[in-house]
Amino acid sequence: MSNERIDIVLEFLSGLNEANTVLDIGPSQNPEVLLKVPNAKKYAIDMNPIDLKGIIFKKCDLEKDSIPFSDGFFDYVICTEVIEHLSNADRLLSEIYRVLKKGGHLILSTPNSASSANRIRILIGRSPGCLHVSLEEHPWGHIRCYTLADLRYLLNKYNFTVKREKGAIPGNSSIIRKLIEPTASLSTYLVVLAEKS
């Protein structure tokens, strides 16, 4: 995960304290987010076991398992670069809603299928760069793509209120970043902070 996205996630977590509980969904490929989370009780679930100091881990296959925690357990759930790999986003969001406390927060990030680069790819007859067309070549590839409007719709459907939206563009092109990043809907990646209603 790029430093830009990690910085946004950490910005959205800035109000944490040691009494807060945080769940990171799917951190085995990107453990740096949870490792940088300060002052909280940290938990993680993933299909692939991870062993990180100070983090309670439980194995979970989100395609078929419920999140293995009780209702209203967490203050924050971090779900970065996961939703695009799952066939059933509805089930994921329903489970996240269940394990969050009332007023708890979800931080969700995913590639943006309507980014400026993907809009150009579609115009020239290519698939969005965030979609893997062959799961044989990419067994854990992206099987769904989302726009900012799609995320707003899904979050609203599951009684989340979007509080903040940010876009991230990896790389070093500061001119492009200054032009596009303020408009999340054109950015390469979307990061959304939503509250359980």
Long-range contacts (C-beta under 8 A, 24 or more apart in sequence): 1-30, 1-32, 1-33, 1-80, 1-81, 2-168, 2-170, 2-189, 4-168, 4-169, 4-170, 4-189, 5-80, 5-109, 5-168, 5-170, 5-189, 5-191, 6-32, 6-33, 6-36, 8-109, 8-166, 8-168, 8-191, 9-33, 9-78, 9-80, 9-107, 9-109, 9-191, 10-36, 10-37, 12-105, 12-107, 12-164, 12-191, 12-193, 13-37, 13-76, 13-78, 13-107, 16-40, 16-75, 16-76, 20-75, 20-76, 21-73, 21-74, 21-75, 21-76, 22-74, 22-75, 22-76, 22-77, 22-78, 23-67, 23-69, 23-73, 23-74, 23-76, 23-77, 23-78, 23-99, 24-55, 24-77, 24-78, 24-80, 25-62, 25-67, 25-77, 25-78, 25-79, 25-82, 25-92, 25-96, 26-62, 26-79, 26-80, 26-81, 26-82, 26-85, 27-52, 27-78, 29-81, 30-80, 30-81, 33-78, 33-80, 34-78, 37-78, 40-75, 40-76, 43-69, 43-74, 62-86, 62-91, 62-92, 62-95, 63-87, 63-88, 66-95, 67-95, 67-96, 67-98, 67-99, 69-99, 70-99, 71-98, 71-99, 72-99, 72-100, 72-101, 72-102, 72-104, 73-99, 73-101, 74-99, 74-100, 74-101, 74-104, 75-100, 75-101, 75-104, 75-105, 76-104, 76-105, 76-106, 76-107, 77-104, 77-105, 77-106, 77-107, 78-107, 79-106, 79-107, 79-108, 79-109, 80-107, 80-108, 80-109, 80-191, 81-109, 81-110, 81-111, 82-110, 83-108, 83-110, 83-144, 83-146, 84-110, 84-111, 84-130, 84-142, 84-143, 84-144, 84-145, 84-146, 85-140, 85-141, 85-142, 85-143, 86-143, 86-144, 87-143, 87-144, 89-144, 89-154, 90-154, 90-157, 90-158, 93-154, 93-155, 93-157, 93-158, 93-160, 94-158, 96-158, 97-158, 97-159, 97-160, 97-196, 100-196, 101-196, 102-196, 103-195, 103-196, 104-195, 104-196, 105-163, 105-193, 105-194, 105-195, 105-196, 106-155, 106-160, 106-192, 106-193, 106-194, 106-195, 106-196, 107-191, 107-192, 107-193, 108-151, 108-155, 108-191, 108-192, 108-194, 109-168, 109-189, 109-190, 109-191, 109-192, 110-146, 110-151, 110-189, 110-190, 111-142, 111-145, 111-146, 111-188, 111-189, 111-190, 112-146, 112-147, 112-148, 112-167, 112-184, 112-185, 112-186, 112-187, 112-188, 112-189, 112-190, 113-145, 113-146, 113-147, 113-150, 114-147, 114-148, 114-149, 114-185, 114-186, 115-186, 115-187, 115-188, 116-180, 116-186, 116-187, 117-188, 146-190, 147-185, 148-184, 148-185, 148-190, 148-192, 149-185, 151-190, 151-192, 155-192, 155-194, 159-196, 159-197, 160-194, 160-195, 160-196, 160-197, 161-194, 161-195, 161-197, 162-192, 162-193, 162-194, 163-193, 163-194, 163-195, 164-192, 164-193, 165-190, 165-191, 165-192, 165-193, 166-190, 166-191, 166-192, 167-191
